[in-house]
Amino acid sequence: MKKKILCIEDNPTMRVLVEAVLRDEYEVITAEDGQNGLKELFVKRPDLIVLDIMLPDMSGHDVCARIKSSPEHADIPIIMLSSNTDVESKVTSYKLGAINYVEKPFDRNEFKAMIGSILSRAVSKGMNLAYGDMNFSLDSQSVSVSGKKVELTPSEFKLLVAIVKERGAIVERSTLVKLFGENSDEESVDRIINYHMSLLRKKVSHSKVRISSIYGRGYKAQVHEA
């Protein structure tokens, strides 16, 4: 499955350029202003965001701040895109949590290589996944809620990571079935998933991250603030 990149940019020529550079390797979603960008963020759940600073309805810095203040999306890497070479603009971007700042016009190959590098680091950094009040160590296969370790079986841990890493998007049951082997009997595995999910949801019931069953489809995890 291709990783998803959200490009929030009001200049149609620049949007087309970003899409042309990245579409062979990634699914590129575009938005022409901040409000539509935030809507796409919640619907599409991108793996990385390319964000213009000068937008017609709000500044890219405001969009960045809103994304980084959301527990569901704070871990998404953001690259700021701007023709502004002002040092203060760059400093503000980094203070808000942007991972990089790219000046227009940019070199296509360099830009593409940067995206690949950031996403590969995000995968290996995924060794330490965080969502809401949950923190995961994929190396040790452990999870804690509000700093307290939760004892999970390997199967429960595998299911929880698969659901949580999608940050609120629905994970189809067919995807979860594949976690237990491509050639496994689907009906048997389906029952196993039901069993493990029942125990898992009880074990993490004190978390702000709630796992919901979506009838006929699968599961999703969402952060619920008290």
Secondary structure per residue as TSV (DSSP state, phi and psi in degrees):
chain	resnum	aa	ss	phi	psi
A	1	M	-	360.0	131.9
A	2	K	-	-70.2	142.1
A	3	K	-	-71.9	151.4
A	4	K	E	-104.5	132.9
A	5	I	E	-121.0	126.4
A	6	L	E	-99.8	122.2
A	7	C	E	-108.4	114.1
A	8	I	E	-104.6	105.4
A	9	E	-	-153.8	128.4
A	10	D	S	-83.8	-20.0
A	11	N	-	-81.5	112.4
A	12	P	H	-60.0	-34.6
A	13	T	H	-64.4	-41.6
A	14	M	H	-69.0	-38.1
A	15	R	H	-61.1	-44.9
A	16	V	H	-62.6	-39.9
A	17	L	H	-63.8	-48.5
A	18	V	H	-59.8	-44.0
A	19	E	H	-63.7	-41.6
A	20	A	H	-63.9	-38.3
A	21	V	H	-69.2	-33.8
A	22	L	H	-108.2	-15.6
A	23	R	T	-66.3	-22.6
A	24	D	T	-67.3	-32.0
A	25	E	T	-108.4	-19.8
A	26	Y	S	-133.4	158.7
A	27	E	E	-86.4	117.1
A	28	V	E	-104.2	123.6
A	29	I	E	-108.5	136.3
A	30	T	E	-121.6	151.3
A	31	A	E	-144.1	143.5
A	32	E	S	-93.8	-5.9
A	33	D	S	-155.2	175.5
A	34	G	H	-64.6	-44.6
A	35	Q	H	-61.7	-46.4
A	36	N	H	-67.9	-32.9
A	37	G	H	-62.2	-43.4
A	38	L	H	-66.6	-35.2
A	39	K	H	-63.5	-45.2
A	40	E	H	-63.7	-34.5
A	41	L	H	-57.0	-46.8
A	42	F	H	-73.3	-32.1
A	43	V	H	-81.8	-45.1
A	44	K	H	-94.3	-22.8
A	45	R	-	52.3	67.7
A	46	P	-	-70.4	161.0
A	47	D	S	-89.1	-19.1
A	48	L	E	-156.7	149.8
A	49	I	E	-124.7	130.1
A	50	V	E	-103.6	117.9
A	51	L	E	-125.9	118.1
A	52	D	E	-73.8	144.9
A	53	I	S	-80.5	-39.8
A	54	M	-	-94.3	96.5
A	55	L	-	-112.8	155.7
A	56	P	S	-71.3	-26.3
A	57	D	S	-107.3	-25.0
A	58	M	S	-160.7	162.6
A	59	S	-	-78.5	153.6
A	60	G	H	-60.8	-30.1
A	61	H	H	-64.0	-39.1
A	62	D	H	-65.4	-41.1
A	63	V	H	-63.1	-44.7
A	64	C	H	-59.9	-45.0
A	65	A	H	-61.6	-40.7
A	66	R	H	-67.0	-39.1
A	67	I	H	-66.0	-45.8
A	68	K	H	-72.0	-18.1
A	69	S	T	-87.5	-5.2
A	70	S	-	-92.2	121.8
A	71	P	T	-57.5	-30.3
A	72	E	T	-74.2	-23.9
A	73	H	T	-125.7	-0.9
A	74	A	T	-60.6	-25.3
A	75	D	T	-87.4	-0.7
A	76	I	S	-75.9	124.5
A	77	P	-	-65.0	138.4
A	78	I	E	-122.3	128.4
A	79	I	E	-107.5	120.6
A	80	M	E	-82.5	139.2
A	81	L	E	-123.2	125.2
A	82	S	E	-161.3	152.1
A	83	S	S	-88.9	-3.3
A	84	N	-	-81.1	120.3
A	85	T	-	-97.6	7.6
A	86	D	-	-62.4	131.5
A	87	V	H	-61.5	-39.8
A	88	E	H	-60.1	-38.1
A	89	S	H	-63.0	-41.3
A	90	K	H	-66.6	-45.3
A	91	V	H	-60.3	-43.9
A	92	T	H	-60.6	-42.7
A	93	S	H	-59.3	-46.4
A	94	Y	H	-68.9	-36.6
A	95	K	H	-63.8	-33.8
A	96	L	H	-77.2	-12.1
A	97	G	T	114.1	4.8
A	98	A	-	-63.9	144.9
A	99	I	S	-89.3	-21.6
A	100	N	E	-158.6	164.1
A	101	Y	E	-134.4	116.8
A	102	V	E	-112.6	127.0
A	103	E	E	-88.6	141.1
A	104	K	S	-87.6	144.0
A	105	P	S	-76.4	155.7
A	106	F	-	-118.0	159.0
A	107	D	-	-78.6	126.7
A	108	R	H	-57.9	-48.4
A	109	N	H	-65.4	-40.5
A	110	E	H	-64.8	-41.6
A	111	F	H	-63.1	-45.1
A	112	K	H	-64.1	-41.0
A	113	A	H	-65.0	-37.9
A	114	M	H	-62.4	-45.0
A	115	I	H	-59.4	-47.5
A	116	G	H	-61.0	-40.6
A	117	S	H	-65.9	-43.7
A	118	I	H	-64.5	-43.5
A	119	L	H	-68.7	-34.9
A	120	S	H	-69.8	-35.0
A	121	R	H	-67.9	-36.3
A	122	A	H	-64.1	-35.0
A	123	V	H	-67.4	-49.0
A	124	S	H	-70.4	-30.4
A	125	K	H	-72.4	-19.1
A	126	G	T	-60.8	-5.9
A	127	M	T	-58.8	-23.6
A	128	N	E	-126.4	88.4
A	129	L	E	-92.4	138.0
A	130	A	E	-129.9	140.7
A	131	Y	E	-155.8	120.8
A	132	G	T	58.8	-127.9
A	133	D	T	-97.2	13.3
A	134	M	E	-99.0	137.0
A	135	N	E	-128.9	130.8
A	136	F	E	-115.6	143.1
A	137	S	E	-116.0	108.4
A	138	L	T	-72.7	-24.8
A	139	D	T	-63.8	-50.7
A	140	S	T	-93.3	-1.1
A	141	Q	T	52.9	53.1
A	142	S	E	-129.1	154.8
A	143	V	E	-138.2	143.0
A	144	S	E	-126.3	150.2
A	145	V	E	-118.8	118.7
A	146	S	T	52.7	38.5
A	147	G	T	87.2	-6.3
A	148	K	E	-105.9	126.7
A	149	K	E	-65.5	139.6
A	150	V	E	-110.6	127.4
A	151	E	-	-81.4	113.7
A	152	L	-	-122.5	150.5
A	153	T	-	-76.1	161.4
A	154	P	H	-54.4	-38.8
A	155	S	H	-68.3	-40.9
A	156	E	H	-64.5	-41.8
A	157	F	H	-62.5	-43.8
A	158	K	H	-60.9	-43.9
A	159	L	H	-66.2	-42.9
A	160	L	H	-63.8	-44.7
A	161	V	H	-62.0	-43.7
A	162	A	H	-59.8	-35.7
A	163	I	H	-82.7	-45.7
A	164	V	H	-66.6	-37.7
A	165	K	T	-66.1	-14.6
A	166	E	T	-84.8	-2.4
A	167	R	T	51.8	50.0
A	168	G	T	100.0	-13.2
A	169	A	S	-77.3	152.5
A	170	I	-	-72.9	131.7
A	171	V	E	-101.9	116.6
A	172	E	E	-65.6	147.5
A	173	R	H	-60.3	-34.6
A	174	S	H	-60.8	-32.9
A	175	T	H	-69.2	-41.4
A	176	L	H	-68.1	-35.1
A	177	V	H	-58.8	-39.0
A	178	K	H	-66.5	-20.1
A	179	L	T	-64.3	-22.1
A	180	F	T	-101.8	13.6
A	181	G	-	113.8	128.7
A	182	E	T	-58.4	-32.6
A	183	N	T	-99.9	8.3
A	184	S	S	-71.6	154.5
A	185	D	-	-68.2	117.1
A	186	E	H	-62.5	-39.1
A	187	E	H	-65.8	-42.0
A	188	S	H	-65.7	-44.5
A	189	V	H	-64.4	-35.6
A	190	D	H	-58.8	-42.2
A	191	R	H	-67.3	-38.0
A	192	I	H	-63.0	-42.0
A	193	I	H	-61.8	-44.8
A	194	N	H	-57.6	-42.7
A	195	Y	H	-64.0	-51.4
A	196	H	H	-65.5	-38.5
A	197	M	H	-65.5	-35.9
A	198	S	H	-62.2	-45.4
A	199	L	H	-69.3	-41.8
A	200	L	H	-60.7	-45.8
A	201	R	H	-64.3	-31.7
A	202	K	H	-69.7	-40.4
A	203	K	H	-67.6	-28.7
A	204	V	T	-111.8	21.3
A	205	S	T	-66.0	-19.5
A	206	H	T	-86.3	-2.7
A	207	S	S	-82.4	155.7
A	208	K	S	-72.2	-16.6
A	209	V	E	-85.0	115.7
A	210	R	E	-104.9	130.4
A	211	I	E	-97.5	118.6
A	212	S	E	-108.8	142.5
A	213	S	E	-90.5	127.3
A	214	I	E	-103.5	109.6
A	215	Y	T	-53.1	128.5
A	216	G	T	77.8	-0.6
A	217	R	T	-127.0	-64.4
A	218	G	E	173.1	-133.1
A	219	Y	E	-137.7	159.5
A	220	K	E	-146.5	152.8
A	221	A	E	-114.5	131.7
A	222	Q	E	-135.4	147.6
A	223	V	E	-86.4	127.4
A	224	H	-	-116.6	112.9
A	225	E	-	-81.6	141.7
A	226	A	-	-68.7	360.0
